[in-house]
Amino acid sequence: MKVEPGSAAASYKHNGTNYHFCSLGCFARFRTDPDRYLHPESWHAAPVEATEYVCPMHPEVTSTHPSACPKCGMALEPVNPGLADESNPELDDMNRRFRMSLWFTVPLFLVAMSDMMPGMRMPAWIGWMELALAIPVVLWCGAPIFERAWASLLNRSPNMFTLIGLGIAASFLFSVIALLIPSLMTAVHSLYFEAAAVITTLVLLGQVLELRARGQTASAIKALVGLAPKNARLVVGANEGEVPLELIRSGDILRIRPGEAVPVDGIVREGESAVDESMLTGEPIPVAKAPGAELTGGTINGTGSLLMEARRVGSETLLAQIVKLVSEAQRSRAPVQRVADQVAAWFVPAVVLAAISTFLVWGFLDHWMLGFVNAVAVLIIACPCALGLATPMSIMVGIGRGAQAGVLIKDAATLETLHDVNVLVIDKTGTLTEGRPRVTQLEASLDALRLAASVEQASEHPLAAAVVAAATERGLTLAQPQDVRAVAGQGLHGTVEGRVITIGNEALTGTTASAAAATARATGATISFIGIDGVPAGWFAISDPIKTSAKGALENLEKQGIEVVLLSGDHKASVEAVARQLGLSQVIAGATP
C-alpha cells in the first residue's frame, strides 16, 4: 500500500507513520477508516448497512427486509426510499400473481355465469372445471392474502386481510364440499368458486394499485436525493480527483467545475461564479458567489470554477434535512387516524359476529347450509373494506404529490388542518411567475440585439442567457466576440465585427433613460442599454413573466374566501409590480428563505 512519495497523489500521517497514495480514492477510504483499510480482508467482509423498512400505519413495526406488517397487513416501506433499491420486489410479486389470477378468473367467471342464460343447461362436470380454474387463483395467487390473515390472527390484530382470508377460504371450501357431496346442492343450488376467484383477483389488483401509488410518492424523495451528485472532486495539494460522496468529510477542499452540482454544504475558498439555487429558494436568477459565500449541496454551479471547503456533509446537509423532513412527514399519523384505528379495531370483530349471527338465524329458520352461504356472503361483502388503509394512503399520496410540486408539508396533522385555511401566503417566482427570466420588451433594432447577444454569450452574468435566448428565438446568427470585459456594477463591453459594443446602465453606455424605459423599470424589470461605437442603440427589458393561469387561480381562491398574501425575496419594486397586475393588496418583499 505504500508507494514512493514522488508518485503519491496524497499523503496522510497515521500513528506516526506517513502513508503515500497514488489514488485519491484510496486516500479518502484510508482517511475515513484507517484501521480497516490496513487490513484488506476485513474491508471486503465489512457488513453493509441494511435498509430499514417500517409500517406507515404502525411505526413501531420495523424490519430489515420487505415484508407485510403483522398488525395491519400493509406492505412495509423503506425508511428512506431515496436510498432503497429502485425495484420493488413486493410490487413485482403482486403483479405476477394478479396477471396469473386474471388469466384463470375471467374464463371461470364466464363459465359460472353462463347457466343464467335462458335455455342453457350446464353439464354435471362443469363444477369440476370451475374447481380446476379456481385452484391456482386461490391457492397460489391468493397465498399472500392467507399469510397476512394468519399473521393477523397470531398477533391478535384482526384487519382487512382477516375478513378477506375468511371470505375466500369459506366460499372456496364450501364449494369443494358441495361438489364432493352433491346432496348439499339441493339446499344451495350453486357453487361459489367464481366468488372466491373474483375476490382474490380484485384484492390483488388493489394491492398492485396501492404499491404503485406508494412508489410514486417515494419518487418525490428519490428526486430530492438525486439532486446531490454521487461523487465529489477532492483536492489535496496539487492533486485532485473524484471520490465517492460518502468519503467526503468536513474541512475537505472540493473543486466545483462549471455546470456541476455542489456536492455538500460549505463556503467558497477560491473563484467566482453564479450558482442556480432555484431548488432551494425558487428564484430563477443564479446567485453570484465569491470567496466567503455559502454554498448549498444540490445547487448547480454556473460557468465559473469554484474551490469550496466542505462544512456540512452526509446527513448534516440542508438537502439531507429536507429529504428527512419529507420522509418523516409521510410516515406521520394524522389526528383522524386515531378515529380510523378505533373504528377498524371494532369493525372486523363486528363483521365476524354478524356472519356468525347470520349463520345461526338462517340455520334455525330455514337450512344450515343456506345459513352458511349467507354467512359467507356477509364476509365477502365486508372484506374489501379498506377503512384502515384509506387514511394512511391518503396522507402518503397527499404529502408525496406536494413534494413533487415543490410544496413541503410538515406532517400529517398539518395536512389535515388545511381545510381550515383562510389565509394563503404565496411566493412570487416560479409560483405566480414562470420562473425563467426573459427579454419581455425590446426597444432596439434586431441587429443591435444580435450584437448585444454576441457579447453576452461570453458573459457569466445570470441574465446573459436571457439575451442570447431572445436573439436565438428571433433567428439571429451570433458572431464571435473579442476583448469582452465586465465593468463591475455597470455592465460589459466587447468587440464584434470590428465594432465596440457596450451593454449596461446609463453611465456605461452614455444613454439617458426614456419615459418608456422608466416605466418598464417601475414594473420591476431589469433595463439594459445598448451602445454601438459610443452611440446609444436602444434598450431591452428583462423580467420574469406572470403565468397566464395565475390571475384565474387567485380569483378562484378569492371566491373560496381565502385571503392571499404575496411573500417574496425579490426587490420591492418587482414584487409590487406583480401584485398590482394580479390585484393583490398585501405584499411582503425582500424576505429570506
C-alpha positions in Angstrom: 0.0 0.0 0.0 3.0 2.3 0.5 4.4 3.9 -2.7 7.2 6.2 -3.4 6.5 9.8 -2.2 7.3 11.2 -5.6 4.4 9.4 -7.2 1.9 9.9 -4.5 -1.3 11.8 -5.1 -1.8 12.4 -1.4 0.0 11.8 1.9 -1.5 11.0 5.3 0.1 10.6 8.7 -1.4 7.9 10.9 0.0 6.7 14.2 3.3 8.3 13.5 3.7 6.8 10.0 3.4 8.7 6.7 1.4 6.9 4.1 1.6 7.9 0.5 -1.2 7.2 -2.0 -1.2 7.2 -5.8 -5.0 7.3 -5.8 -7.2 9.9 -4.1 -9.9 7.3 -3.8 -7.5 5.1 -1.7 -6.5 8.1 0.3 -10.1 9.0 1.1 -11.0 5.5 2.1 -7.9 5.2 4.3 -8.5 8.5 6.0 -12.2 7.6 6.7 -11.3 4.4 8.5 -7.5 3.7 8.5 -7.7 0.7 10.8 -10.0 -1.2 8.4 -8.0 -0.1 5.4 -4.8 -1.5 6.8 -6.5 -5.0 6.8 -8.0 -5.5 3.3 -9.5 -8.9 4.3 -11.8 -7.1 6.8 -12.6 -4.3 4.3 -14.4 -6.7 2.0 -16.0 -8.6 4.9 -17.4 -5.4 6.4 -21.2 -5.6 6.8 -23.3 -3.5 4.5 -25.8 -1.3 6.3 -29.3 -2.7 5.7 -32.2 -0.7 4.6 -34.8 -0.4 7.3 -38.5 -0.9 6.5 -41.4 0.5 8.5 -45.2 0.3 8.5 -46.9 3.6 7.7 -49.8 2.7 10.0 -47.8 1.3 12.9 -44.3 3.0 13.0 -43.2 0.7 15.8 -43.2 -2.3 13.3 -39.9 -2.4 11.5 -37.9 -4.9 9.5 -34.6 -5.2 7.7 -36.3 -6.7 4.5 -39.5 -6.1 2.5 -42.5 -7.8 4.2 -46.0 -7.2 5.4 -47.0 -5.6 8.7 -48.2 -8.4 11.1 -50.8 -5.9 12.6 -52.5 -4.4 9.5 -51.1 -6.5 6.6 -49.9 -3.3 4.8 -46.6 -3.7 2.9 -43.7 -2.1 4.8 -41.9 0.7 3.1 -38.2 1.8 3.3 -37.5 4.4 5.9 -35.5 6.3 3.3 -36.9 5.5 -0.2 -34.3 7.5 -1.9 -31.6 5.1 -0.7 -33.5 1.9 -1.4 -33.2 -0.3 -4.5 -35.2 1.1 -7.5 -37.0 -2.2 -7.9 -39.9 -3.1 -5.6 -40.0 -6.9 -5.1 -43.4 -6.7 -3.4 -44.9 -4.9 -6.4 -43.2 -7.3 -8.8 -44.6 -10.3 -6.9 -48.1 -8.9 -6.7 -48.0 -8.0 -10.4 -47.2 -11.7 -11.3 -49.9 -13.0 -9.1 -52.5 -10.6 -10.4 -51.8 -11.3 -14.0 -52.0 -15.1 -13.5 -55.2 -14.8 -11.5 -56.7 -12.7 -14.3 -56.0 -15.5 -16.8 -57.9 -18.1 -14.8 -60.6 -15.8 -13.2 -62.0 -14.4 -16.5 -62.9 -17.9 -18.0 -64.1 -19.1 -14.6 -66.4 -16.2 -14.3 -67.8 -16.6 -17.8 -68.4 -20.4 -17.2 -70.1 -19.7 -13.8 -72.4 -17.1 -15.2 -73.4 -19.0 -18.3 -76.0 -21.0 -16.5 -78.0 -17.8 -16.2 -78.6 -17.6 -19.9 -82.1 -18.7 -21.0 -82.2 -22.3 -22.1 -78.6 -23.0 -21.0 -78.2 -26.3 -19.1 -74.7 -26.9 -17.8 -73.3 -30.5 -17.7 -72.5 -32.1 -14.4 -68.7 -31.9 -14.9 -68.7 -28.2 -15.2 -68.3 -27.9 -11.4 -65.0 -29.8 -11.6 -63.9 -27.4 -14.4 -64.6 -24.5 -12.1 -62.6 -26.1 -9.3 -59.6 -26.6 -11.7 -59.7 -22.9 -12.7 -60.1 -21.7 -9.1 -57.3 -23.8 -7.5 -54.3 -21.8 -9.0 -56.1 -18.5 -8.2 -57.0 -19.2 -4.6 -54.1 -21.4 -3.5 -51.1 -19.7 -5.3 -52.2 -16.2 -6.4 -54.0 -15.7 -3.1 -51.3 -17.1 -0.9 -50.1 -13.7 0.4 -53.7 -12.9 1.4 -53.9 -16.0 3.6 -50.4 -15.4 5.0 -51.4 -11.9 6.2 -54.7 -13.2 7.5 -53.0 -15.9 9.5 -50.4 -13.4 10.8 -53.3 -11.1 12.0 -54.8 -14.0 14.0 -51.4 -15.0 15.5 -50.8 -11.4 16.6 -54.4 -10.9 17.7 -54.7 -7.9 15.4 -57.7 -8.6 13.1 -57.6 -6.4 10.0 -58.9 -6.2 6.4 -57.0 -9.4 5.4 -58.6 -11.3 8.2 -62.0 -10.8 6.6 -60.6 -11.3 3.1 -59.0 -14.6 4.1 -62.1 -15.8 5.9 -64.4 -14.9 3.0 -62.2 -16.5 0.3 -61.5 -19.6 2.3 -65.1 -20.1 3.4 -66.5 -19.7 -0.2 -63.8 -22.0 -1.7 -64.0 -24.8 0.9 -67.8 -24.7 0.9 -67.9 -25.1 -2.8 -65.4 -28.0 -2.7 -67.6 -29.8 0.0 -70.7 -29.1 -2.0 -69.1 -30.5 -5.2 -67.9 -33.7 -3.3 -71.4 -34.1 -1.6 -74.0 -33.5 -4.4 -76.9 -33.8 -1.9 -75.9 -30.4 -0.4 -76.6 -28.8 -3.8 -80.3 -29.2 -3.2 -80.1 -26.6 -0.5 -77.7 -24.1 -2.0 -78.3 -24.6 -5.8 -74.9 -23.2 -6.8 -71.1 -23.2 -6.2 -69.0 -20.2 -5.3 -65.7 -20.8 -6.9 -66.0 -17.7 -9.1 -66.7 -15.6 -6.0 -63.5 -16.8 -4.3 -61.5 -16.2 -7.5 -63.0 -12.8 -8.3 -62.5 -11.5 -4.7 -58.9 -12.8 -4.8 -58.2 -11.0 -8.2 -59.8 -7.8 -7.0 -57.8 -7.7 -3.8 -54.6 -8.4 -5.8 -55.5 -5.5 -8.1 -56.0 -3.3 -5.1 -52.5 -4.3 -3.8 -50.9 -3.5 -7.1 -52.5 -0.1 -7.3 -51.6 0.7 -3.7 -48.0 -0.3 -4.1 -47.7 1.7 -7.3 -49.2 4.8 -5.6 -46.7 4.4 -2.8 -43.9 4.0 -5.2 -44.9 7.3 -7.0 -45.0 9.2 -3.7 -41.5 7.8 -2.9 -40.3 9.1 -6.2 -40.5 12.7 -4.8 -37.9 11.8 -2.2 -35.8 10.0 -4.8 -35.9 13.1 -6.9 -34.6 15.2 -4.0 -31.8 12.7 -3.2 -30.9 12.8 -6.9 -30.1 16.5 -6.7 -26.8 15.7 -5.0 -24.1 14.1 -7.1 -22.7 10.6 -6.4 -19.1 11.8 -6.4 -17.1 14.8 -5.4 -13.9 16.2 -6.8 -11.5 16.1 -3.9 -8.4 18.5 -4.0 -5.3 17.5 -2.0 -2.4 19.8 -2.5 -1.7 20.0 -6.2 -3.7 16.9 -7.0 -7.4 16.4 -7.4 -9.7 13.5 -8.4 -13.2 12.1 -8.0 -14.1 10.1 -4.9 -17.5 8.8 -3.6 -19.5 11.4 -1.9 -19.8 9.3 1.3 -16.0 9.6 1.8 -16.0 13.4 2.0 -15.5 14.9 5.4 -15.9 18.4 6.9 -12.9 20.5 6.1 -12.1 18.9 2.7 -11.4 21.1 -0.2 -13.5 20.3 -3.3 -13.5 21.5 -6.9 -16.8 22.5 -8.5 -16.4 22.7 -12.2 -18.8 24.7 -14.5 -22.2 23.0 -14.8 -21.7 20.6 -11.9 -23.9 20.2 -8.8 -22.5 21.3 -5.5 -22.0 18.0 -3.5 -22.2 19.2 0.1 -22.7 22.4 2.1 -19.8 24.7 2.5 -18.2 28.0 1.6 -16.3 29.3 -1.4 -12.5 29.5 -0.9 -11.4 30.5 -4.4 -13.1 31.5 -7.7 -16.2 33.4 -8.7 -19.4 32.1 -10.4 -23.2 32.3 -10.4 -25.0 29.4 -8.7 -28.5 28.3 -9.5 -30.2 27.9 -6.1 -33.8 27.6 -7.5 -34.1 24.1 -5.9 -33.8 25.8 -2.5 -35.3 29.3 -3.0 -37.3 29.1 -6.2 -35.5 32.2 -7.5 -34.7 31.7 -11.2 -31.8 34.1 -11.3 -28.5 32.5 -10.3 -26.8 34.0 -7.3 -23.3 35.4 -7.6 -20.7 33.6 -5.5 -17.3 34.9 -4.4 -14.8 33.8 -1.7 -16.6 33.5 1.6 -20.0 32.9 0.1 -22.1 29.9 1.3 -22.8 27.0 -1.0 -25.7 24.5 -0.5 -25.5 20.9 -1.7 -27.7 20.1 -4.7 -27.4 23.6 -6.2 -25.9 24.0 -9.7 -22.7 25.9 -10.5 -22.7 28.2 -13.5 -19.9 28.9 -15.9 -17.1 29.6 -13.3 -14.9 27.2 -11.5 -15.1 27.2 -7.7 -12.9 25.8 -4.9 -15.0 25.2 -1.8 -14.4 23.9 1.7 -16.9 21.3 2.9 -18.6 22.3 6.2 -21.7 20.0 6.5 -21.6 16.5 4.9 -23.8 13.5 4.9 -27.0 13.8 7.0 -26.0 17.3 8.1 -26.5 18.9 4.7 -29.6 21.1 4.1 -30.7 18.8 1.3 -30.5 15.7 3.6 -32.6 17.6 6.2 -35.2 18.3 3.6 -35.3 14.7 2.5 -35.6 13.6 6.1 -38.5 16.1 6.6 -40.5 14.8 3.7 -39.8 11.1 4.6 -40.9 11.6 8.2 -43.9 13.6 7.2 -45.1 10.8 5.0 -45.0 8.4 7.9 -46.6 10.7 10.4 -50.1 10.0 11.7 -52.9 12.5 11.4 -55.3 13.0 14.3 -58.1 11.5 12.2 -56.0 8.3 12.1 -56.9 7.6 15.7 -60.6 7.6 14.7 -59.9 5.2 11.8 -57.8 2.9 14.1 -60.6 2.8 16.7 -63.3 2.0 14.0 -61.1 -0.6 12.4 -60.4 -2.3 15.7 -64.1 -2.9 16.2 -65.1 -3.4 12.6 -63.5 -6.8 12.0 -64.9 -8.4 15.1 -68.3 -6.9 14.3 -68.3 -8.4 10.8 -67.3 -11.8 12.1 -70.1 -11.6 14.8 -72.6 -10.6 12.1 -71.6 -13.6 9.9 -72.0 -16.0 12.9 -75.4 -14.5 13.7 -76.5 -14.8 10.1 -75.4 -18.5 10.1 -77.4 -19.2 13.3 -80.5 -17.3 12.3 -80.8 -18.9 8.8 -79.9 -22.3 10.2 -82.7 -22.3 12.8 -85.3 -20.7 10.4 -84.5 -22.5 7.2 -81.5 -24.6 6.4 -78.0 -24.8 8.0 -76.3 -24.9 4.5 -78.2 -21.8 3.4 -77.2 -20.2 6.7 -73.6 -21.0 5.9 -73.9 -19.5 2.4 -75.4 -16.3 3.8 -72.6 -16.1 6.4 -70.1 -16.4 3.7 -71.9 -13.6 1.8 -71.5 -11.3 4.8 -67.8 -11.9 4.9 -67.3 -11.5 1.1 -69.3 -8.2 1.1 -67.4 -6.8 4.0 -63.8 -8.0 3.2 -62.9 -5.4 0.6 -63.4 -2.7 3.2 -60.1 -0.7 3.4 -61.1 1.7 6.1 -57.8 1.1 8.0 -55.7 1.7 4.9 -57.6 4.7 3.4 -56.2 7.3 5.9 -52.5 6.5 5.8 -52.7 6.1 2.0 -54.3 9.5 1.5 -51.6 11.0 3.8 -48.8 9.4 1.8 -50.2 10.4 -1.6 -51.0 14.0 -0.4 -47.6 14.7 1.1 -45.8 12.9 -1.8 -47.7 14.8 -4.5 -47.0 18.0 -2.6 -43.3 17.3 -2.5 -43.3 16.6 -6.3 -44.8 20.1 -6.8 -42.2 21.7 -4.5 -44.6 22.0 -1.5 -43.1 20.5 1.7 -45.8 19.6 4.2 -44.5 19.5 7.8 -46.6 16.4 9.0 -49.9 14.7 8.6 -51.5 16.9 11.2 -50.7 19.9 9.1 -52.2 18.3 6.1 -55.4 17.5 8.0 -55.8 21.2 9.1 -55.5 22.5 5.5 -59.3 22.5 5.2 -59.5 25.3 7.8 -57.0 27.6 6.0 -58.4 31.0 5.2 -55.1 32.9 4.5 -52.6 31.7 1.9 -49.1 33.1 1.9 -47.7 32.6 -1.6 -44.3 33.1 -3.3 -43.8 35.0 -6.5 -41.0 33.5 -8.5 -42.0 30.2 -10.2 -45.4 30.3 -8.5 -47.1 33.3 -9.9 -44.4 33.9 -12.5 -42.8 31.5 -15.0 -39.6 31.4 -13.0 -37.4 32.0 -16.2 -36.1 35.5 -16.9 -36.9 36.6 -20.5 -36.5 39.6 -22.6 -40.0 41.0 -22.3 -39.5 44.3 -24.1 -37.2 45.3 -26.9 -36.7 48.9 -28.0 -33.7 48.4 -30.4 -33.1 47.0 -33.9 -32.7 43.3 -34.4 -29.1 44.0 -35.5 -28.4 45.8 -32.2 -29.9 42.8 -30.3 -27.7 40.4 -32.4 -24.5 42.4 -31.5 -25.5 42.6 -27.8 -26.2 38.9 -27.6 -22.9 38.1 -29.3 -21.2 39.9 -26.5 -23.5 38.4 -23.8 -22.7 34.8 -24.9 -19.2 35.2 -23.4 -20.6 36.6 -20.2 -21.2 34.7 -16.9 -23.8 37.1 -15.8 -27.1 35.4 -14.7 -29.2 37.4 -17.2 -26.9 36.9 -20.2 -28.6 33.7 -21.1 -31.9 35.5 -21.5 -30.4 37.9 -24.0 -28.9 35.1 -26.0 -32.2 33.2 -25.9 -34.0 36.3 -27.2 -31.7 36.5 -30.2 -31.9 32.8 -30.9 -35.7 32.9 -30.8 -35.7 35.6 -33.5 -33.4 33.5 -35.7 -30.4 35.8 -35.4 -26.9 34.4 -36.1 -24.4 35.4 -33.4 -20.8 36.4 -34.1 -17.7 35.6 -32.1 -16.9 38.5 -29.7 -13.4 39.7 -28.8 -12.0 41.5 -25.8 -15.1 41.0 -23.7 -14.7 42.7 -20.3 -17.1 43.2 -17.4 -17.3 46.5 -15.6 -18.3 45.9 -12.0 -21.8 47.1 -11.2 -22.3 48.7 -14.7 -22.2 46.1 -17.5 -19.8 44.8 -20.1 -18.3 45.7 -23.4 -16.5 43.9 -26.2 -15.7 44.0 -29.9 -17.9 42.3 -32.5 -17.2 42.5 -36.2 -14.9 45.5 -35.6 -17.5 47.5 -33.6 -17.3 48.2 -29.9 -20.5 47.1 -28.2 -21.4 48.3 -24.8 -24.3 46.8 -22.7 -25.2 48.0 -19.2 -26.6 51.0 -17.4 -26.9 54.6 -18.5 -23.5 55.6 -17.1 -21.6 52.9 -19.0 -23.4 53.4 -22.4 -23.8 57.2 -22.1 -27.6 56.9 -22.5 -30.5 58.9 -21.0 -33.4 56.7 -19.9 -36.5 57.4 -21.9 -40.0 57.6 -20.3 -40.7 54.1 -21.7 -37.6 52.7 -20.1 -38.5 54.3 -16.8 -42.0 52.8 -17.0 -40.6 49.4 -17.6 -38.2 49.7 -14.7 -41.0 50.7 -12.4 -42.6 47.3 -13.1 -39.6 45.6 -11.6 -37.9 44.8 -14.9 -34.1 45.0 -15.4 -33.2 47.5 -18.1 -30.0 47.2 -20.1 -29.0 49.8 -22.6 -27.0 49.1 -25.8 -24.3 51.3 -27.2 -22.5 50.7 -30.6 -19.3 52.6 -31.1 -20.2 55.0 -28.4 -23.7 55.8 -29.9 -26.9 54.8 -28.0 -28.6 52.0 -29.9 -31.7 51.2 -27.8 -32.5 49.1 -24.8 -34.2 45.9 -23.7 -36.1 44.9 -20.5 -35.6 41.5 -18.8 -38.2 40.2 -16.4 -40.0 37.1 -15.2 -43.4 37.0 -16.9 -46.5 36.2 -14.9 -48.1 32.9 -15.6 -51.2 33.0 -17.7 -53.0 30.8 -15.2 -52.1 33.0 -12.1 -54.9 35.5 -12.3 -57.6 32.9 -12.7 -56.2 30.8 -9.8 -56.1 33.8 -7.5 -59.7 34.7 -8.4 -60.8 31.2 -7.6 -59.1 31.4 -4.2 -60.8 34.7 -3.6 -64.2 33.1 -4.4 -63.5 30.5 -1.8 -62.9 33.2 0.9 -59.2 32.7 1.0 -57.1 35.8 1.6 -53.8 35.8 -0.4 -50.6 37.4 0.9 -47.6 37.7 -1.6 -44.3 37.0 0.2 -41.1 37.2 -1.9 -37.4 37.6 -1.6 -37.3 39.8 -4.7 -36.9 43.5 -4.7 -39.8 45.6 -3.6 -40.5 47.2 -7.0 -40.6 43.9 -8.7 -42.9 42.3 -6.2 -45.3 45.3 -6.0 -45.4 45.4 -9.8 -46.6 41.7 -9.9 -49.1 42.4 -7.1 -50.6 45.3 -9.0 -51.1 43.3 -12.1 -52.7 40.5 -10.2 -54.8 42.7 -7.9 -53.1 41.6 -4.6 -53.1 44.2 -1.8 -50.9 42.5 0.8 -47.3 42.3 -0.2 -44.1 41.5 1.7 -40.8 41.8 -0.2 -37.2 41.2 0.5 -37.8 38.2 2.7 -35.1 35.5 3.1 -35.8 31.7 2.6 
